[in-house]
Amino acid sequence: MSAHANAGPDGGVLYDALGPRGRRRTLICTVAVVAAGLAVLMGIGRRLADHGQFASEKWTPLVDPHDESFELLWRFLGGGLWRTVLAAGLAIVISLVVGTALGVVGALLTGRSRWPFTAMIHLLRGIPVVIAIFFAARVLPDLGVDLDILWYVVIGLVVYNSVVIAEILRAGLNALPSGQREAAVALGLSRVATLRLVLLPQAFRIMLPSLISQIVVVMKDTSLGFIVGYEELLRRGNIAIQTTRNPLQMYLVVAIVYIVINASLGRLAEAVEHRMARSRSAGRQAPAPGGQSEQVQPVLITHPVEDEPPTR
């Protein structure tokens, strides 16, 4: 490997390091992009200042604990945040259960019996979440199913996310080596037992980062509950704007809350992925009970071995 090459984790070459001219071009482009970004931000800031968006009365209800509206406003927004977390938590738990059941059914079906199931999965994946929520809130009461508005939001979220989780699980099952299934069959396990005891645990481990990332999607999709009047965080922010008259500041604060929550979930997914990668690496290099590595070392024969006469 040349001195100007960067190696990947497996020792392969990912890319060649930049030379002096390439580094100079990169530095010039970086400075130009940063300067352009700063110019745009300064222009936006000047326009906001001209329209009085930096006035203290627009910010103090949100950032100053001494303001008379601060406690009441944040208690109101905190209630919306709790309703957001509640709807997302219920949708995630139910979607995991339903999505796992759908993934198992899809893995057990074969041949033409699988076609209607696949068509249903693709149909539900193609429905926007906002339409699923609106459909649940408008059609279910006409069918005599009268529920709290929270459950209409949860049902709409579950309809979409359960089929997504089923597809994630299917991808995890397909990623497993075929020898896992063949070994289970050789041991006499049925198809259901093979899925339950051998394949599903490994598929969940493989797809766990993707499942955690789907939680971020569910958390953001709770804001679509406004279509049926569900007072989650964004909806309550809209209601508070009618009193505070500071839409830009309110939306900025609500966006920051969503960013913090979703960034935390994203970091959780990365931590889980790194931990699983380390555990797999440690498992491959784990020493044997006798204190030696499990890796088989070649044996060198230094003395000739004479054939012994066969014994009767």
Steps between C-alpha positions, in 0.01 A plus 500: 500500500636842406569770751214705358230237540249467782408149611157379605426278799573184300833628374370595153566837339205738528646798314829669422604788722493845342819652376609864550289628210194305611531624857531857374187465286310347793605784730393765247160335444446465875579866566274608213206289623541621860520861386188461286314337789598780738388760246160330467460481878592867537245593237229298672591648838480853361156437353378350830634798692323739264170323575555507877548125544779553752283712730510382862121470535500225236766292680447556874188279529715209375841564657454728803380321819411839650239566232145453626410278202811279516375235746150477355632483144752224570247302700269518199779396260613227742152350487527492122843335524357234733217430254756473221709249696188308605369464145845409368560245779166325447547499123852360527404215737192399300685535169778270625247234602291526181806539276665193651181299448479617139867417445451148638191444284685622193791267576270200541294557185633357176396489138171650387368524854754778554370724220198652683715561807770675295235711323359609837846596626572712192156663522543602863854624437370726224241673720624832648490510878281811505236322291513196728442722806218691330341176378510349849344811658222531243411144404528312830237715680259434208556128560411536867859504629505807725846557648701779655670719242838368620417154370408625154849649474655178632300284257608714205864477607478125557345434157805641327786423737401137565544410132830691492622301801381180329713589198798581724461161667471327162826664393662379821381142439626509142839628619559191714719224353300212354695262723307625803170374360656181366659421837167549677326270252775241546429507874136418433351842582176601332474818294331685784759383753780591260366852470434542872817346640766552231417760236295771673748570784784542250287712265407734785867540593594580141217748443495660845664826384246527218216434743625773732528738204136426419412630847627840385256486208211414734592786733493752216182359348305569820491864387256388228241454772403864446278381213256356756559761771738301718686747723856377478803728526471671162124544533537661842772723363255621236241567769750693712592720202151647504583657839875567482500623138849363439472223238865507396628467856242235594568283197873532563463377858272213394748404227784499752302267729437259211866520393624419851265199533573362154874561529501310831319209335745511210795488738334208675480315169870569434598386850303177460656437159854558631437282803370218282801534269739479796318198644519318167870584467567384856305182438717412202818559699386347830759265657423135547438359852862391522615860460601469133330662206231303319673565171660180372872539447684299237704209636856457374636145495872512572569127534398229257230268622556137424203285415425249770425143398130418508390319812280199488 
